[in-house]
Amino acid sequence: MKDLRSFLRSARTIAVLGAHPDPQKPAHYVPAYLKQQGYTLLPVNPVYAGQVLWGRRVAARLEELEEPVDILNIFRRSEALMAHLEEIRALQPKLVWLQSGIRHPAFARALLEVGIPVVEDRCLMVVHRQLLG
């Protein structure tokens, strides 16, 4: 993505695939930070579906989301990513963000082919703090 700083300023809605209720886990405290920065968060995790995180009901699947998504922030192991590819293509987020330690070149390539940019192996909270502090 060319101008990440501008994009993060204009983005409003972040879907969180792999959202977690445990405040000690990155899949909780990274989105909690983003919520504090004013983003709307859409938590997704079939294990916690129906619970409430960050003021929103947790969806079981991406296809349940009913609003446009600027950033899809993914907290899933690299080997699980391809199973979500079709859902992500249908969702059409403006950017897919793979958290620290998560990378999958074939997955990223498949999204780029349909015009969805991907950031791999970076923490959205850390980058947000660096760019928008």
Secondary structure in CASP SS format (residue, H / E / C, confidence):
PFRMAT SS
TARGET T0000
AUTHOR 0000-0000-0000
METHOD secondary structure of the structure
MODEL  1
M C 1.00
K C 1.00
D C 1.00
L H 1.00
R H 1.00
S H 1.00
F H 1.00
L H 1.00
R H 1.00
S H 1.00
A C 1.00
R C 1.00
T E 1.00
I E 1.00
A E 1.00
V E 1.00
L E 1.00
G C 1.00
A C 1.00
H C 1.00
P C 1.00
D C 1.00
P C 1.00
Q C 1.00
K C 1.00
P H 1.00
A H 1.00
H H 1.00
Y H 1.00
V H 1.00
P H 1.00
A H 1.00
Y H 1.00
L H 1.00
K H 1.00
Q H 1.00
Q C 1.00
G C 1.00
Y C 1.00
T E 1.00
L E 1.00
L E 1.00
P E 1.00
V E 1.00
N C 1.00
P H 1.00
V H 1.00
Y H 1.00
A C 1.00
G C 1.00
Q C 1.00
V E 1.00
L E 1.00
W C 1.00
G C 1.00
R E 1.00
R E 1.00
V C 1.00
A E 1.00
A C 1.00
R C 1.00
L H 1.00
E H 1.00
E H 1.00
L C 1.00
E C 1.00
E C 1.00
P C 1.00
V C 1.00
D C 1.00
I E 1.00
L E 1.00
N E 1.00
I E 1.00
F C 1.00
R C 1.00
R C 1.00
S H 1.00
E H 1.00
A H 1.00
L H 1.00
M H 1.00
A H 1.00
H H 1.00
L H 1.00
E H 1.00
E H 1.00
I H 1.00
R H 1.00
A H 1.00
L H 1.00
Q C 1.00
P C 1.00
K C 1.00
L E 1.00
V E 1.00
W E 1.00
L E 1.00
Q C 1.00
S C 1.00
G C 1.00
I C 1.00
R C 1.00
H C 1.00
P H 1.00
A H 1.00
F H 1.00
A H 1.00
R H 1.00
A H 1.00
L H 1.00
L H 1.00
E H 1.00
V C 1.00
G C 1.00
I C 1.00
P C 1.00
V E 1.00
V E 1.00
E C 1.00
D C 1.00
R C 1.00
C C 1.00
L H 1.00
M H 1.00
V H 1.00
V H 1.00
H H 1.00
R H 1.00
Q H 1.00
L H 1.00
L H 1.00
G C 1.00
END
